[in-house]
């Protein structure tokens, strides 16, 4: 018995699923909050990133497998296949640049440093009074 998977009968369901996921994502991310009166649910940054990745991943999978019935030209398909790797490298570069920028623009808190030094001196004096040697 040979198993054949017929994608054409699943295309409407898959397209409806992508539509519902994107509608849900956009509504809870606040883009369509005025149009869709849904309960106020706060998404964490992790949930926002996961929904965004799920939306991008499902769109990429739909386009690369041809589940939407679109016949993409060859140059588009050649760019579409390695797109997740490009996005991963871009995200890494963005993260590295953000960390570098934050380190470069890190503000020293001189008042807090002086306060901490005075507290250390007070603690040392208190411990020396109690008999501890440094």
C-alpha positions in Angstrom: 0.0 0.0 0.0 1.5 3.3 -1.1 0.9 6.3 1.0 0.3 9.6 -0.8 -0.1 12.9 0.9 -2.4 15.3 -1.0 -1.6 18.8 0.1 -4.3 20.4 -1.9 -7.1 19.3 0.4 -5.3 20.9 3.4 -4.5 24.3 1.8 -7.8 26.0 2.9 -7.4 24.8 6.5 -3.7 25.8 6.5 -4.5 29.2 5.1 -7.3 29.7 7.6 -4.9 28.7 10.4 -2.3 31.2 9.3 -5.0 33.9 9.1 -6.2 33.1 12.6 -2.7 33.0 14.1 -1.8 36.3 12.5 -5.1 37.9 13.6 -4.6 36.6 17.2 -1.0 37.8 17.2 -1.8 41.3 15.9 -4.7 41.8 18.3 -2.7 40.8 21.4 0.3 42.8 20.3 -1.8 45.8 20.4 -2.0 46.7 16.7 -5.7 46.1 16.3 -6.8 46.7 19.8 -9.3 49.4 18.8 -10.8 47.2 16.0 -11.1 44.0 18.0 -12.4 44.5 21.5 -10.7 41.6 23.2 -9.9 41.4 26.9 -6.7 43.2 28.0 -4.1 40.5 28.1 -0.5 41.5 28.6 2.0 39.4 26.7 5.5 39.1 28.0 8.4 39.8 25.7 9.0 36.1 25.4 5.5 35.4 24.3 5.6 38.2 21.8 8.9 36.8 20.3 7.5 33.3 20.2 4.3 34.4 18.4 6.3 36.4 16.0 8.6 33.5 15.3 5.7 31.2 14.9 4.0 33.6 12.4 7.2 34.0 10.4 8.0 30.3 10.6 4.5 29.2 9.4 4.6 31.8 6.6 8.1 30.6 5.5 6.9 26.9 5.6 3.8 27.7 3.6 5.8 29.6 1.0 8.6 27.0 0.7 6.3 24.0 0.6 3.9 25.6 -1.8 0.9 25.0 0.5 -0.7 28.3 -0.5 -0.7 27.4 -4.1 1.6 30.2 -5.1 4.1 29.5 -7.8 7.1 31.6 -6.9 9.8 32.4 -9.5 13.1 30.7 -9.1 15.0 33.7 -7.8 12.5 34.1 -5.0 12.7 30.5 -4.1 16.5 30.7 -4.0 16.3 33.6 -1.5 13.4 32.0 0.5 15.1 28.7 1.4 18.1 30.1 3.4 16.0 33.0 4.8 15.9 31.5 8.4 19.7 31.3 8.4 19.9 35.0 7.3 17.4 36.0 10.0 19.4 34.1 12.6 22.7 35.8 11.6 20.9 39.2 11.5 19.4 38.6 15.0 22.9 37.7 16.3 24.4 40.8 14.8 21.6 42.9 16.3 22.1 41.3 19.7 25.9 41.8 19.6 25.5 45.4 18.5 23.0 46.1 21.2 25.2 44.7 23.9 28.2 46.7 22.6 26.2 49.9 22.5 24.9 49.3 26.0 28.4 48.7 27.3 29.8 51.7 25.5 27.1 54.0 26.9 27.0 52.5 30.4 26.7 55.4 32.9 28.8 55.3 36.1 26.9 56.2 39.2 29.5 58.2 41.1 27.2 59.1 44.0 26.3 55.5 44.5 29.9 54.4 44.3 30.9 57.0 47.0 28.0 55.8 49.2 29.0 52.2 48.8 32.7 53.0 49.7 31.5 54.8 52.8 29.4 51.8 53.8 32.4 49.5 53.3 34.5 51.7 55.5 31.8 51.7 58.2 31.5 48.0 58.1 35.3 47.6 58.3 35.4 49.9 61.3 32.6 48.0 63.0 34.3 44.6 62.4 37.7 46.0 63.6 35.9 47.2 66.7 34.7 43.7 67.3 38.1 42.2 66.9 38.4 41.2 63.3 41.7 42.0 61.5 42.1 42.7 57.8 
